[in-house]
Amino acid sequence: MSLISTALVAEDNDFVRMQIVKFLKDAGYEVEEATDGNQAIQTVADKQIDIAIVDVRMQPVDGFGFIKTIRGQNVDIPVILVTGDNNPDLLEQAQVWNVGAVLIKPVQKDRLLKTVERTLAAYRKRAS
């Protein structure tokens, strides 16, 4: 496995997406971008993705729609959800779908990078 991980960032807000992408690239990650859930699903089908950072609220396919679709295709990559909503139902649903973490916007660089590292480490430990 490569030492450089590839992250998919699926976020419909251009500013938020560019900020997350910059944080990840500055930390040495390869990054693929998607502006909605459909594009994110296609990216996972076309490329080797190690982790996905996905906005919960996107149209036409939201973050949970993305997770349900890739899990239905037996794609097992860790997912971190990003949201402006800290609704307890969202956290419950994230647990049901085995989401690695939920980050509340605005996403802070240190928290993002620590969460990505911790989520990738847990996934790799579970997979080995």
Phi and psi in degrees as a GROMACS rama.xvg file:
@    title "Ramachandran Plot"
@    xaxis  label "Phi"
@    yaxis  label "Psi"
@TYPE xy
-65.0743  148.619  SER-2
-74.8873  -22.0062  LEU-3
-94.495  122.857  ILE-4
-91.829  149.031  SER-5
-106.308  124.153  THR-6
-107.724  139.941  ALA-7
-100.418  128.434  LEU-8
-113.359  112.263  VAL-9
-111.578  108.153  ALA-10
-152.806  129.214  GLU-11
-84.2882  -14.4256  ASP-12
-87.218  114.074  ASN-13
-57.1009  -43.9761  ASP-14
-62.6984  -48.2614  PHE-15
-62.4515  -44.5717  VAL-16
-61.5504  -46.8335  ARG-17
-62.6403  -36.349  MET-18
-66.0728  -47.0834  GLN-19
-62.9181  -42.7168  ILE-20
-59.9343  -44.59  VAL-21
-61.4487  -45.5499  LYS-22
-57.0927  -44.6013  PHE-23
-69.4558  -44.4962  LEU-24
-63.2736  -41.4586  LYS-25
-61.1392  -27.986  ASP-26
-88.7669  0.642284  ALA-27
98.3567  8.52394  GLY-28
-84.6088  147.407  TYR-29
-80.1743  144.477  GLU-30
-135.183  134.251  VAL-31
-110.331  144.641  GLU-32
-117.648  146.844  GLU-33
-140.657  144.766  ALA-34
-101.029  -3.88317  THR-35
-159.253  172.279  ASP-36
-63.2064  -37.9339  GLY-37
-62.4217  -45.1473  ASN-38
-63.6174  -37.4543  GLN-39
-64.7682  -43.1552  ALA-40
-60.5496  -43.2186  ILE-41
-65.2989  -39.0051  GLN-42
-62.9948  -42.768  THR-43
-63.4382  -35.4739  VAL-44
-70.3966  -33.4685  ALA-45
-92.6124  -24.6906  ASP-46
-128.988  162.625  LYS-47
-84.0535  108.922  GLN-48
-112.964  133.313  ILE-49
-95.8738  -27.4529  ASP-50
-156.811  146.598  ILE-51
-119.445  133.292  ALA-52
-114.25  113.133  ILE-53
-129.405  131.73  VAL-54
-69.013  140.831  ASP-55
-70.7469  -44.6162  VAL-56
-104.255  99.7453  ARG-57
-138.193  158.848  MET-58
-120.369  147.75  GLN-59
-82.2335  -18.0553  PRO-60
-112.267  123.258  VAL-61
-88.0217  -176.51  ASP-62
-59.1651  -42.2426  GLY-63
-71.2963  -33.8213  PHE-64
-62.0003  -39.4819  GLY-65
-60.1814  -49.5285  PHE-66
-61.5493  -47.3321  ILE-67
-59.7588  -40.625  LYS-68
-66.721  -49.5944  THR-69
-68.2709  -36.9092  ILE-70
-64.8696  -36.207  ARG-71
-66.2204  -22.5466  GLY-72
-96.0153  13.734  GLN-73
57.0427  34.164  ASN-74
-92.9766  115.987  VAL-75
-110.84  83.6028  ASP-76
-120.837  149.363  ILE-77
-69.4834  144.068  PRO-78
-125.674  133.856  VAL-79
-112.986  127.232  ILE-80
-93.4196  144.674  LEU-81
-120.997  132.717  VAL-82
-152.572  155.822  THR-83
-95.0203  1.53498  GLY-84
-115.453  123.193  ASP-85
-106.94  43.1519  ASN-86
-64.5649  129.428  ASN-87
-59.0248  -30.7641  PRO-88
-62.896  -35.9963  ASP-89
-64.1937  -42.8376  LEU-90
-65.3296  -37.7537  LEU-91
-64.3998  -45.9268  GLU-92
-64.3219  -37.1535  GLN-93
-61.2118  -38.5128  ALA-94
-66.5294  -41.6595  GLN-95
-57.6786  -40.0214  VAL-96
-93.3601  13.7751  TRP-97
57.5786  45.5263  ASN-98
-76.1335  136.627  VAL-99
-65.5921  -37.0738  GLY-100
-168.398  162.003  ALA-101
-124.766  123.728  VAL-102
-107.852  135.578  LEU-103
-92.0758  134.494  ILE-104
-73.6695  148.973  LYS-105
-72.8345  140.224  PRO-106
-78.1976  124.171  VAL-107
-91.1387  140.123  GLN-108
-55.3008  -52.8034  LYS-109
-61.2881  -43.674  ASP-110
-64.7021  -42.0487  ARG-111
-59.535  -51.3991  LEU-112
-65.7243  -41.4082  LEU-113
-63.9115  -39.7713  LYS-114
-67.1421  -42.0814  THR-115
-62.4614  -47.5017  VAL-116
-61.139  -46.0078  GLU-117
-64.9571  -41.3616  ARG-118
-67.1133  -43.4374  THR-119
-63.6492  -42.5146  LEU-120
-62.4515  -43.8108  ALA-121
-64.5872  -40.8166  ALA-122
-64.6794  -46.0346  TYR-123
-65.0003  -37.0772  ARG-124
-65.2208  -43.4187  LYS-125
-66.6482  -35.5311  ARG-126
-76.7106  -21.8082  ALA-127
